[in-house]
Amino acid sequence: MSAQTLLRPLGGETYIQFLDHSQKTIVLTYNDLWTLIVCRTSLDGDWHRTRQASLLVHDAANKRTIADRLWTLEQYLGGLPEIPSDVQNLHIHRAHLWFKQRPVIQDKQW
């Protein structure tokens, strides 16, 4: 593998971390990012629909757990971070494929 090759995340890697209003660190993984992309791009940002859709796909229980966690976090924080358009464009196909067909993996590639 060359130094120019970017390894694809497995899912458990940290996508972003930030502090909440009480200075507690909140970590969003790539699994979270992909769920958030699906919610915002295909389900109009509706967590109720996302949580329902998660029950109809491969690895339903784990995807529902992620959707539940993100919904709860959004309520607690008053919103989740915006996804930069270049990041969303890079991950949109992978996010939908993962959501529909792939299992949730907590492992980390890096």
C-alpha positions in Angstrom: 0.0 0.0 0.0 1.4 3.4 -0.9 1.5 6.4 1.4 -1.1 8.0 -1.0 -3.7 5.3 -0.2 -6.3 6.3 2.3 -7.6 3.3 4.3 -11.4 3.1 4.4 -12.9 3.2 7.9 -14.4 0.0 9.3 -16.9 1.9 11.4 -15.5 2.2 14.9 -13.0 4.9 14.1 -13.6 8.4 15.5 -15.1 10.7 12.9 -15.3 13.7 15.2 -15.2 14.6 18.9 -16.4 17.8 20.5 -17.4 19.1 24.0 -21.0 19.3 25.2 -22.3 22.2 27.3 -20.8 20.6 30.5 -17.4 20.1 28.8 -17.9 16.3 28.5 -16.3 14.8 25.3 -18.8 13.5 22.8 -17.4 11.1 20.2 -19.1 10.3 16.9 -17.8 7.3 15.0 -18.0 6.6 11.3 -21.0 4.4 12.1 -22.6 7.5 13.5 -21.6 9.6 10.5 -23.1 7.1 8.1 -26.3 6.9 10.0 -26.5 10.7 10.2 -25.9 10.9 6.4 -28.7 8.4 5.7 -31.1 10.3 8.1 -30.4 13.7 6.6 -30.2 12.8 2.9 -32.8 10.1 2.5 -35.2 10.5 5.5 -35.5 14.3 5.7 -33.6 14.4 9.1 -36.5 12.5 10.7 -35.2 10.3 13.5 -38.5 8.5 13.9 -38.3 7.4 10.2 -34.6 6.6 10.5 -35.3 4.4 13.6 -38.1 2.6 11.8 -35.9 2.1 8.6 -33.1 0.7 10.7 -35.4 -2.2 11.7 -35.8 -3.2 8.0 -32.1 -3.5 7.1 -29.2 -5.9 7.7 -27.9 -5.9 11.3 -31.1 -4.1 12.3 -30.6 -4.2 16.1 -27.2 -2.6 16.0 -28.3 0.1 13.5 -31.4 0.8 15.6 -29.1 1.3 18.7 -27.0 3.8 16.7 -30.1 5.7 15.5 -31.5 5.7 19.1 -28.2 7.0 20.5 -28.0 9.8 17.8 -31.6 10.8 18.4 -31.0 11.0 22.1 -27.8 13.0 21.6 -29.5 15.4 19.3 -32.2 16.0 21.9 -29.6 16.5 24.6 -27.4 18.8 22.6 -30.1 20.7 20.8 -28.7 19.4 17.4 -25.8 17.4 16.0 -22.8 18.9 14.1 -23.3 19.7 10.4 -21.5 17.4 8.0 -19.2 19.3 5.6 -20.4 18.8 2.0 -17.1 17.3 0.9 -17.3 14.7 3.7 -20.9 14.0 2.9 -20.1 13.6 -0.8 -17.2 11.3 -0.1 -19.3 9.0 2.2 -22.9 9.2 0.8 -22.7 6.1 -1.4 -20.8 4.1 1.4 -23.3 5.3 4.0 -26.3 4.0 2.1 -24.7 0.8 1.1 -23.6 0.2 4.7 -27.0 1.1 6.1 -28.9 -1.3 3.8 -26.5 -4.2 3.5 -23.4 -4.2 5.8 -23.1 -5.0 9.5 -22.1 -2.5 12.1 -18.4 -3.0 12.9 -16.9 -1.4 16.0 -13.3 -2.3 15.0 -10.9 0.4 13.9 -8.7 0.4 10.8 -6.5 3.2 12.3 
